[in-house]
Amino acid sequence: MNPLPHCPQCNSEYTYEDGGHFVCPECAHEWSQASVTDEEQARIIHDAHGNVLQDGDTVVVIKDLKVKGSSSVVKVGTKVKNIRLADGDHDIDCKIDGFGSMGLKSEFVKKA
């Protein structure tokens, strides 16, 4: 049996099902079961400080990063504009001036 999700309004654990909806008895918030499955499928990516990243954001590199297959290094403080979120280990696709297209891990950037 799958445990019922917590209330998205007040984070109460005492939710119950009513037809095709979930209901919170503490704050009376109702939401559909379909929205829960959509949220579970959507992957949320956070930066090194816990801020949620979205497509098109600008981020700043917080650590010197060696570029694989090159002797170059992406320096701390490098600003990366217009990122795209991707699935996989390197969850940010971007273009960095002087380096070209590359994949970054979200744990090495902060939202600008």
N, C-alpha and C positions, 0 to 999 in steps of 0.2 A: 504494500500500500504506500502510495506517495504521500509524504506529509504535505499539508496544505501550506501555501505561501503566507508569509507575514503580510500584514496590511501595509500598502505603500504610503499611506497617509501618516499613521501613528506607530507603525512597526509592531503592532500587537500580534501576539502569537495565537490568539483565540479567534481565528477566522473560521467560517463555515461555508459550505456550499448551499446555494439556493437556486435550483434549476441550472442555468448556464452562467451563473454569476457567483462570485465570492462576496461575502458580507463580513464586515468587522463590527462586532457588537459594542465595542468601546467607543468608536467615533462615528459609526453608522455609514462608513464609506462602502460603496459597492463598485465592483469592477468585473469585467468579463473574463472568463477563462481563456479566451482567445488572446487577450492582451498579455496574459501571463506567459503563454507559450512563445509569443513574439519576443518578449523581453528576455526569455531564457535563451533564445537562439541568437539574439544580438550580442556581440562580444563588445564589452566595454574596455577601452584601453586607457590606462592612466600613465602620467609622466612620473618622474622620480619623486615628486612631492605629493602625488596623489590626485592631481588635477586631471579631469577627464579631457581626453584629446578627441578632436573631430577632424574630418577632412577639411583642408584649407587653412588649418591653424598655422601659426608661426611658432617655432620652438628654438631653443638655444641649447647647444651641446654643453654638458657640464663636466666632461672628462675628455682628455686627449684620447682619440680613437685611431688605432692603426688601421690603415686601409689594406685589406688582404690583397696580396699579389703586387704590392707596391711599397716603396720605402717612404711614402707620404704619410702624413698624420693630419687628421681633422682636429684642429686646436680647440681648446676650451673657449667658450664664448662665441663660437661660430653660429650665426643666425641662419636658420633654415626656414624658408617661406613655403607656403602652400603644400603642406604635407598631405599624403594619402595614406589611409590606414589599410593594412593588409593582414591576411592570416599568415600564421607561421611564426618562426622564432624571431625573425626581424620583422616587427609589426608596423614599421613606418617605411613607406617608399617616398623618396624625395630626390631632388636635384640640388647638389651643393656646388656653388660657384668654384671653379678650379678643379673639381673632382668629377662632375657629371652625375649620372643616376646612381643611386645607392640605397641600400636598405639599412635602417638603424633600429636598434632596440630601444623601446620606450623608457627603459630604466636609466638610459644615459642622456636624456633630454629633459628640459623643463619648459613649460608653456611660457611664451613671451608675453 
